[in-house]
Amino acid sequence: MTGPTAPTAPGSDPGPVLELVDVVHQYQGSPPVRALDGVNLTVTAGDWVAIVGPSGSGKSTLLNLMGALSTPTSGVVRVDGHDVTRLSDGQLSALRGRALGFVFQSFHLLQGLTALDNVATALLYRGIPAGQRRERAARALERVGLGRRLGHRPSQLSGGECQRVAIARALVGEPALILADEPTGNLDSRTGEDIMNLFGELHTAGATLALITHDEDIARAAPRRLHVRDGRIVAQGVTA
């Protein structure tokens, strides 16, 4: 099954990269648990937003909805212009692969593959020939400062280098939005600062970023900050 087609005509305003409108997400139980309660959020191209809140605030549920990994109980979630509730499983998978890049706390690298091949796997289902996948992966690794580590496996890399590989994997498909979930959580403070500086460089170069964190200091690196508590966005901040 092919993925969704672009909803706007060439030259027209592409609209938000990500849009949540009156989103509610409820987990069944006795009583039911409302993890998100009327969330509204818009991310436009070129944004860098940090979503910060304590454990249990609804961040993980919000991440799953932003990443088209689940659908809301009510409300609308649009990713790159597409209402996720109107897409089939195959179309959702295609949308994630085309429009989104993911960076996780635990890297999620394949231990038996080199850095180059870990990054190239992100292009595996796009119909791109193997040689071109590896060329694009090499360019992405150079972009994150690992041009000399292409042949190294994760066990031969530091934690910071592994996270850079993961960031390159998120970048290689040129997604509309990169979602980073606690990307410094497994790193020491100095290495975490280096990774946040890298995100800043990528943002300056035009990447659109949404970062989920519990750490206020990490969130301050982003020009725009949203604070989540009890399933609601309770405050917003912008760096002058």
TAMO-V756373 format. One record per residue. N is the residue number from 1. RES is the residue in one small letter. OMEGA is omega in degrees with one decimal (999 if undefined). NEAR is the number of other C-alpha atoms within 8 Angstrom. Layout:
<<N RES OMEGA NEAR> <N RES OMEGA NEAR>>
This chain:
<<1 m 179.4 4> <2 t 179.8 6> <3 g 179.8 10> <4 p 178.4 9> <5 t -178.7 4> <6 a -173.8 6> <7 p -175.7 6> <8 t -179.4 7> <9 a 177.6 6> <10 p 178.1 4> <11 g 179.3 4> <12 s 178.8 6> <13 d -176.1 5> <14 p -179.1 7> <15 g -177.5 6> <16 p 171.3 11> <17 v -179.5 15> <18 l 179.4 14> <19 e 173.2 13> <20 l -177.4 13> <21 v 177.1 11> <22 d -173.5 11> <23 v 172.8 16> <24 v 173.2 14> <25 h -174.2 12> <26 q 176.0 11> <27 y -179.0 8> <28 q 179.0 7> <29 g 179.3 6> <30 s 4.9 4> <31 p 175.2 5> <32 p 179.2 8> <33 v 179.2 8> <34 r -176.3 10> <35 a 175.1 13> <36 l -170.7 15> <37 d 175.5 11> <38 g -177.8 11> <39 v 172.8 13> <40 n -175.5 10> <41 l 175.6 8> <42 t 174.1 9> <43 v 179.6 10> <44 t -178.8 10> <45 a -179.7 10> <46 g 177.2 9> <47 d 164.1 12> <48 w -177.3 12> <49 v 173.0 13> <50 a 177.4 14> <51 i -169.8 14> <52 v 178.0 15> <53 g -179.3 12> <54 p 175.1 8> <55 s 179.8 7> <56 g -177.3 6> <57 s -177.2 12> <58 g -177.5 14> <59 k -176.3 14> <60 s 176.4 6> <61 t 178.6 10> <62 l 178.5 9> <63 l -179.2 11> <64 n 178.4 10> <65 l 178.6 12> <66 m -178.4 10> <67 g 179.9 10> <68 a 177.5 11> <69 l 173.7 7> <70 s -178.9 7> <71 t -176.0 9> <72 p 171.8 13> <73 t 173.5 8> <74 s -174.7 8> <75 g -174.8 11> <76 v 170.7 13> <77 v 176.0 17> <78 r 176.2 12> <79 v -178.1 13> <80 d 176.5 9> <81 g -175.3 12> <82 h 175.2 10> <83 d -172.5 10> <84 v -178.9 12> <85 t -178.0 8> <86 r -176.3 6> <87 l 173.6 10> <88 s 178.2 6> <89 d 179.5 6> <90 g 178.9 10> <91 q 175.7 12> <92 l 178.4 12> <93 s 179.0 9> <94 a 178.9 11> <95 l 177.9 11> <96 r -177.7 11> <97 g -176.9 9> <98 r -167.5 8> <99 a -172.3 12> <100 l 169.9 14> <101 g -175.0 14> <102 f 173.1 10> <103 v -175.3 14> <104 f 178.4 11> <105 q -173.7 10> <106 s 172.8 6> <107 f -179.0 9> <108 h 175.3 6> <109 l 176.6 8> <110 l -170.4 7> <111 q -177.9 8> <112 g -177.8 5> <113 l 174.2 10> <114 t 175.3 12> <115 a -179.2 13> <116 l -176.2 13> <117 d 173.8 10> <118 n -179.6 13> <119 v -178.7 16> <120 a -179.6 14> <121 t -179.8 8> <122 a -179.0 12> <123 l -169.2 11> <124 l -173.5 9> <125 y -180.0 6> <126 r -179.8 5> <127 g -179.9 6> <128 i 179.4 9> <129 p -174.0 6> <130 a -179.2 6> <131 g 179.1 6> <132 q 176.6 8> <133 r -178.4 12> <134 r 176.7 11> <135 e 179.8 8> <136 r 177.5 10> <137 a 178.8 15> <138 a 178.7 11> <139 r 179.2 9> <140 a 178.3 13> <141 l 175.0 16> <142 e -179.1 10> <143 r -180.0 9> <144 v 174.1 12> <145 g -178.3 7> <146 l -179.6 12> <147 g 179.1 11> <148 r -177.6 5> <149 r -173.6 7> <150 l -175.2 11> <151 g -179.1 7> <152 h 174.2 9> <153 r -177.5 11> <154 p -179.9 13> <155 s 179.4 6> <156 q -177.0 6> <157 l 173.9 10> <158 s 177.6 8> <159 g 178.7 8> <160 g 178.3 11> <161 e 176.8 9> <162 c 179.0 12> <163 q 175.4 12> <164 r 175.3 13> <165 v 179.8 14> <166 a 177.9 14> <167 i 176.5 11> <168 a 178.3 14> <169 r 177.7 16> <170 a -176.5 16> <171 l -163.6 11> <172 v 179.5 14> <173 g -179.3 10> <174 e -176.0 7> <175 p 175.4 12> <176 a -175.3 11> <177 l 172.4 13> <178 i 177.3 15> <179 l -179.1 14> <180 a -177.5 12> <181 d -179.8 12> <182 e -171.3 11> <183 p 178.2 12> <184 t -172.1 11> <185 g -179.5 7> <186 n -174.4 8> <187 l 173.2 9> <188 d -171.1 7> <189 s -178.7 6> <190 r 178.7 6> <191 t 176.4 10> <192 g 177.2 12> <193 e 177.0 8> <194 d -179.9 8> <195 i 178.0 12> <196 m 175.2 11> <197 n 177.0 8> <198 l 176.6 9> <199 f 177.7 8> <200 g 178.3 10> <201 e 179.9 8> <202 l 177.5 9> <203 h 178.3 13> <204 t 179.4 7> <205 a 174.0 6> <206 g -179.9 7> <207 a 174.7 13> <208 t -169.7 13> <209 l 168.2 13> <210 a -173.5 13> <211 l 178.0 14> <212 i -179.2 13> <213 t 171.1 13> <214 h -170.0 9> <215 d -179.6 8> <216 e -179.4 8> <217 d 177.3 6> <218 i -177.9 9> <219 a -177.3 13> <220 r 178.2 10> <221 a -177.0 8> <222 a 178.0 12> <223 p -177.5 10> <224 r -176.9 12> <225 r 174.5 14> <226 l 178.6 13> <227 h -176.6 11> <228 v 175.5 16> <229 r 177.9 11> <230 d 174.3 9> <231 g -179.8 14> <232 r 169.7 12> <233 i -171.5 11> <234 v 179.3 8> <235 a 176.2 7> <236 q 177.9 9> <237 g 179.8 7> <238 v 176.1 7> <239 t -178.9 7> <240 a 999 3>>
